Amino acid sequence: REQLESAIVSWERAAKIDPALKASIAGWLTKAKRELKVESKMQSRVSSHFVCKYRPDSDRHIVQSVLDWLETMYVELGQRFDTYPTNALTVVLYGDREFSVVTGSHGWVGGLFDGKVRVPVKNFKRTQKALRETLRHEYTHFLLRRISRRCPAWINEGLAQMSEGRAADKQRSMLREAAKAKKLLPLSSLQKSFSSMGDARAVRIAYRQSLSMTDRLVKRFSVIDIVRCLRLMAKGAKFDAAFERTFRQKLDVFYADWKANL
């Protein structure tokens, strides 16, 4: 809601009222203070469905290009996922160093969605294609969160990679090698966010595995079928049950079948 100062005051008061909350609040409080320090100096430009925040010295042409891309994504990806949010989404354009300072992300992270979409912008002319792909990826995360906050990470990351145009077939040889070396990740490791993975190789495998598995699901069924599964979860169904009800196949059977067909 862009009320960082109020959020900080509220969290600090809550920690004083109930010290037991202090540990759980600490991470959010630190992050909000980092954001405020950087974003209080930023300017904003608004379109129909987005608020774009940027540094005062940013090229306005870049800001407008980003908003134009986002409005196109609103229609295109909205149709794909049958989801058209009515609340404006904030997209923050950082300098390369600012992005790391505010998000505290690993070096391999090229963009982030945590309620806002956050992306670093550097050498726009040379990197604009990659920036547009990153925005498609992060906007897909936003749409999936609107559908269900319980979306498994492998589906979330798989669909996001498909949105940015990554081809699953190109990952097959690497995944075959990982399978031979018994390095493929179990489903239990692919349910929660990959951001906590410290091993860069495991992260690469997780993303490639997610893309390949999701691609197989989309080719056998459709994106809208996946959306139906997630909407069942939004109503309270457990993932295994929602998966079986939607795709008429147990989740572990699907996983075994995917591995057998690499």
Secondary structure as UniProt FT lines:
FT   HELIX           4..17
FT   HELIX           19..21
FT   HELIX           22..39
FT   TURN            40..41
FT   STRAND          43..46
FT   STRAND          50..54
FT   TURN            56..57
FT   HELIX           60..81
FT   STRAND          89..94
FT   HELIX           96..103
FT   TURN            107..108
FT   STRAND          112..113
FT   STRAND          117..120
FT   HELIX           124..147
FT   TURN            149..150
FT   HELIX           153..164
FT   HELIX           168..171
FT   HELIX           172..180
FT   TURN            181..182
FT   HELIX           187..190
FT   HELIX           194..196
FT   HELIX           200..220
FT   HELIX           223..234
FT   TURN            235..236
FT   HELIX           239..247
FT   HELIX           251..260
//
